[in-house]
Amino acid sequence: MKLDLNDIILKPAFNEKANFLQQQNKYTFYINQKANKKVVAEAIKKLFNVTVVDVNIVNLPRKTKQRDRFHPGFTNYRKKAIVTIAKDQKIKELIVE
């Protein structure tokens, strides 16, 4: 199954750690479970027209969630990519001020 560019990158991660990493030219995205580093780097390069230096991928653990009194549930599996881009470039669409 070949993934489309828009299917690889699900959404950007906006939290305190992601905002701190943006100062170091590292951007955080939630990605598809089947995506790997090469595919993520290619998608970021084509979607945002930037030079990708490095990609780190983290599989986030499932958290328990209480559905009802007797049946505990879990959150979905999530995968996150931390993408480092070249020093002189920025992704203007994701800058939070």
FENPEJO-V6655 format. One record per pair of residues at least 6 apart in sequence whose ideal C-beta (glycine too) atoms are under 8 Angstrom apart, sorted by the first residue. I is the first residue (numbers start at 0). J is the second residue. Records with the same first field share a line. If there is no record, write none. Layout:
I = J, J
This chain:
0 = 33
2 = 31, 33, 34, 38
4 = 42, 45, 46
6 = 31
7 = 30, 31, 34, 38, 39, 42
8 = 28, 29, 30, 39, 42, 43, 46
9 = 28, 29, 30, 31
10 = 28, 29
11 = 17, 26, 27, 28, 29, 93
12 = 27, 28, 29, 79
13 = 95
14 = 27
16 = 27
17 = 26, 27
18 = 95
20 = 26, 27, 81
21 = 93, 94, 95
23 = 83
24 = 83, 84, 85, 86, 88, 89
25 = 81, 82, 83, 84
26 = 43, 81, 82, 84, 90, 93
27 = 79, 80, 81, 82
28 = 39, 43, 79, 80, 82
29 = 77, 78, 79, 80
30 = 39, 56, 78, 79, 80
31 = 78
32 = 76, 78
34 = 42, 78, 80
35 = 56
36 = 54, 56, 80
39 = 54, 56, 80, 82
40 = 51, 54, 82
43 = 49, 51, 54, 82, 84
44 = 50, 51
47 = 90, 92
49 = 84, 85, 88, 90
50 = 84, 85, 88
51 = 82, 83, 84
52 = 83, 84, 85
53 = 82, 83
54 = 80, 81, 82, 83
55 = 80, 81, 83
56 = 78, 79, 80, 81
57 = 78, 79, 80, 81
58 = 76, 77, 78
59 = 76, 77, 78, 79
61 = 73, 74, 75, 76
62 = 73, 74
63 = 71, 72, 73
64 = 71, 72, 73, 74
65 = 71, 72
66 = 72
84 = 90
